[in-house]
Amino acid sequence: MKAAFDRVAALVGRVIAWVERTKPARVWNRYLRARGPLLAQGLSFQAIFAVFAALWVAFAIAGFVVRGDPALQAAIVEVLARAFPGLIDTGDGDGAVTLDALLSATILGWTGALAAVGLVGTALGWLASARTAVRAIFGLADATGNPILRTLVDLATAAGLAAALLVSAALTVASADALGWAFGVAGIGAQTTIGLLISRATGIAITFVVDAIVLVLLYRVLAGIPIPLRLLAPGVAVGAAALGVLKLLGTLLLGGATANPLLVSFAVILGLLIWFSLLCQVLLVVASWIAETAAGRGVDLSGRRRPGHRVGEDPSDVSARRRPLRPRTRPGRVARAD
């Protein structure tokens, strides 16, 4: 009996050892060692304040354009609803902010000025925390250098994220018009099964591309990690796909999390906190995936240059670039054989 138990225990031990050597297990272990869940919770808490301030300032600055273009307004609301479920109340009473309040926002009053100051502070704080968290997942120290330059990089990243959102909305409107024209030429009804599938697939593709751009900005520009494209592209693709699945299931996830009747009074804010926590965890788990891939291939992402080594280069590529040494002779003399 004891021998059989020992064999079963040994088999279980080998299975556990094999599982720990697989890439998903190594990615998760790296994420846990870097205190990824704790970092994600901190980022989600900061993100909810930054998003509210960003919404107010964005609509205060570009509200007149949105109000004058109903199609663009609907597209922006749709993009925001997919990215942050429960954030905007479009009339069903389930959102945290009403669309009418956003459209009436102005930057000229004292509320707009306070929101602008709050936006700068909360947005820069979240971006700085995101940089620290991503670098911690990669096992790198905090970024050093000129703080003014880092602040400018953060502002440029924030502008890039806002531009990605606007581009996503504009592409949604343009794709709807293009698909409407194509359906008319092909004789396909927009409300038919084929039309709905094509429209849905187009929206998913646009969301995937925009999410991939956001991840590239986060890992390469904001965190300042010299990740080679061959390592960054697969990780960004996995991350964009994970974010897409999360957005598709967002309503179901939040509906189950806020079903407790004791939480009804603040279910919207709680749902947003849960949503931002899930988003931030996906961002850091994908960073762990990329970091583990680089570590498995021996790629140095520290940014330190070594003799004969290029930052972000596979060590095997270094030996391939080296040329064999030739015997050196003086001019006019022939090397003498031993």
Order of alpha helices (4+ residues) and beta strands (2+ residues): alpha-alpha-alpha-alpha-beta-beta-alpha-alpha-alpha-alpha-alpha-alpha-alpha-alpha
